[in-house]
Amino acid sequence: MEPAVIALESIRKYYYMGDFVIKAVDDVTMRIARGEYTAVMGPSGSGKSTVMHLIGCLDSPSEGTIYIEGEDTSELDEEDLAYLRNAKIGFVFQQFNLLMKLNALDNVMTPLMYAGYPLRERRALAEHTLELVGLRDRMKHRPNELSGGQKQRIAIARALVNDPSIILADEPTGALDTVTGEQIMDLFEDINSRGKTVIMVTHDPEVSSRCRRTIHLRDGKIVEDS
Amino acid sequence: MFTEFIKLALQSMVTSKLRTLLSLLGIVIGVASVITIVNLGESASKSIQADIAAAGVETISVSPRTRDREVRRTFDLEMADRIRSEIPGVYRIIPTHQFNTTVRFQNRTYDGTVMGVSDEYAETMDYQAAEGAFFSDMDNEEFRQVAVLGSLAAEDLFPDGGGVGEYIRIMRGGTARTFRVAGIMEEKSSSFNIQFNQNVYIPYNTYANRVTSIDFVRSYLIRTEEGADVLAVADEIDEFLERVVGSGHYYIFTPSTIADMASSITNTLSMVLASIAAISLLVGGIGIMNIMLVSVAERTTEIGIRKAIGASPRRILTQFLIEAVTLTLVGGILGIAAGIGLSSAAVRFFDWSFYPMVNIYFLAAGFSMAVGGFFGLYPAVKAAKLDPIEALNYE
C-alpha cells in the first residue's frame, strides 16, 4: 500500500482554561491517500477547523503524531514547519486572506519568494498559475478591485503556485454566492483531477456531496467516515 | 526578497505619509542637528586656518614660561642675536614687551597698550605708516622718547587728524613721561595673535631702560627668510631653546600651531555637541519602536497569512527589521538633507566658507540604520513569534 499523504495517529488537542479542559480534538486517527478528495464536516465546535490547522501544521497536537508524506511533524522545528507549509501544503481560506497591499500577481508570487525562487521564475510561474485559474488578465489588480470569486481564484492560484501535494480549503465557498461557489467547486475538482490531494472543511452538505469521501466530526471525534 | 521587503516598506510609508513623518521626526531632527553641528565645526576651524593662511605672515613667537628670575633673565637681547645668527632661515627677530596704561594728549586720554619693540618691527610685520614714519634704529640706540601710534590710539588722541610732532604723555607707575609722536600707522587687521591698531609703539631700549626696568624680553617675534619652511625653522628654534634654557621654560608658537589649537578646540567642541545631538537619535529610535509595534499589531492578519503560506519566523523577523531600517534610513536621509541646508545657511550667515564633512553623512546614515535595527528588533521578534492561528483569526 502506498503510504498515506496525511496520517493522523491518535491525535488529541486540548485547551486548558483554568481547571477546565476543552477537548477540541479527542483521539482522532485518519489516513488520507494521495489524490483523495475529502470533506471534513461537522457543526461548529466539532473540531473540524482545529483538525485542519493540525494537518496544515499551523498548530501542533497535545498528543499523537501527524505524518505529512511520511514525515513525523513532531520532530520539526518552526523553520522546518514553515518550509513544509510552503512546499507541501496550499491553504485556501473562507475570507480569502490575500495580502491587500499587493496586486494579484504579487500575492501569487509570495510563496515562491519564501521558497527562494529568483524573481524571473517567480513571475513566470505565477502568471502561468493565474492563467490556470482564469485570472491572467486581472493580475495587476489589487484584491479590493476584484469580486469575491476572483479573490478566491487568486487565493487558489497562490495555494497552487508552489506545486504542493496537499490543498487545504477552509469553507472556500462560505463567503460566495451559489453560482460563484459552484464555479470554485469546479475548480477544486479540476485541481483534484490533476493529482492534488484536496481536503475541504465545510458544514455545507452541497459542498461535501461533491467530495468523494466525507469525514464527520462531532465533539472532537470522528463519528462517520464514508 | 530584500528588495520586496524594501518596496513594501516604502509603499506603506507612502500610504501613511503623515504618520511616517511624525514617527520619523526624532530621527530627522537628531541627524539634522548632528550634521549641522559637525559641518559648522568643520567650517569654523577651516575658516580660521584659511584666515591665518590668507594673512600671509608666518611669524614664530617665543616667550619665557617661568617665574624663575634667573632663567627669565636669559631671555635677553643677546638671546635674540644668538637666535638670529645661529639658526638658519631666521630673517628678523624682534624683542617685544608691553603694558597697559593711559596715554594723554592735552585733555584727551587713551587707554591702551604700550609696546616696546625694535625699529625693525614695522618692516618685519609689513606695517605701513600713514603719516610720519616708524622710529629709527638711532631712536632705539639712543633711548629716545619717541612714539608711533596705532590707528585706534591716533583716533582717540587726535580725532581731528595730525599728531605727528606733537608730544604725548605715557603714564607708568604714577609718573608721566613725555614722548614725541614720530608717526601714525595705517589701519592693519590683526593677524596671528597680534592686535596692531590699539598699540602705542616705543623703542625697545627706551621701554626697557627709561620707562620700565624689566630684565627680560616678554616675547620675541621671529620672521623667517623668504621661502624658508617656517615649521622647520620653528623646530630648530625649539631645539636651540631646549639646549640653552631647558625644556618647559618657554613657549613657542607658529600660526600653524595656533590654527591647530583653534581647530582642535572647535573639533572637540563640535564632537561633544554632536554626541549630545546623537542622544536625540536614540530618543528618535523610541519613536521608531512605537510605530513598528503599531505596525505589527495592525498587520497581525498579514503576518498570519504569510506564516500560513510558508514564511518562517526568521523571514518575518527579517521583513520587519528591513522595514524599520528602511524607515530610519529615509529619516536619516531627510535629516542629512536638512542638516546640509541648515549648516550651509548658518555658514553663509557667519560669513565663513562652507566645508562640509562628507564622511559624517555616511556615518549618520549608518547610525540611523543601526537605530532602526536596534529599536526595530523587539517589534520584529514580536511579529516573528506570533502564533499563526491566532494571527489569522485576529480582528
HADDOCK unambig.tbl for C-alpha pairs under 7 A between the chains (distance, minus, plus):
assign (segid A and resid 58 and name CA) (segid B and resid 308 and name CA) 6.84 0.50 0.50
assign (segid A and resid 58 and name CA) (segid B and resid 388 and name CA) 6.09 0.50 0.50
assign (segid A and resid 58 and name CA) (segid B and resid 389 and name CA) 6.42 0.50 0.50
assign (segid A and resid 78 and name CA) (segid B and resid 312 and name CA) 6.81 0.50 0.50
assign (segid A and resid 79 and name CA) (segid B and resid 312 and name CA) 5.18 0.50 0.50
assign (segid A and resid 79 and name CA) (segid B and resid 313 and name CA) 6.73 0.50 0.50
assign (segid A and resid 82 and name CA) (segid B and resid 307 and name CA) 6.90 0.50 0.50
assign (segid A and resid 82 and name CA) (segid B and resid 310 and name CA) 4.65 0.50 0.50
assign (segid A and resid 82 and name CA) (segid B and resid 311 and name CA) 5.82 0.50 0.50
assign (segid A and resid 82 and name CA) (segid B and resid 312 and name CA) 4.84 0.50 0.50
assign (segid A and resid 83 and name CA) (segid B and resid 310 and name CA) 5.83 0.50 0.50
assign (segid A and resid 85 and name CA) (segid B and resid 308 and name CA) 6.66 0.50 0.50
assign (segid A and resid 85 and name CA) (segid B and resid 309 and name CA) 6.22 0.50 0.50
assign (segid A and resid 85 and name CA) (segid B and resid 310 and name CA) 5.06 0.50 0.50
assign (segid A and resid 86 and name CA) (segid B and resid 309 and name CA) 5.36 0.50 0.50
assign (segid A and resid 86 and name CA) (segid B and resid 310 and name CA) 3.85 0.50 0.50
assign (segid A and resid 97 and name CA) (segid B and resid 305 and name CA) 6.40 0.50 0.50
assign (segid A and resid 99 and name CA) (segid B and resid 302 and name CA) 6.31 0.50 0.50
assign (segid A and resid 111 and name CA) (segid B and resid 309 and name CA) 5.80 0.50 0.50
assign (segid A and resid 111 and name CA) (segid B and resid 310 and name CA) 6.42 0.50 0.50
assign (segid A and resid 113 and name CA) (segid B and resid 1 and name CA) 6.38 0.50 0.50
assign (segid A and resid 114 and name CA) (segid B and resid 310 and name CA) 6.43 0.50 0.50
assign (segid A and resid 114 and name CA) (segid B and resid 311 and name CA) 5.95 0.50 0.50
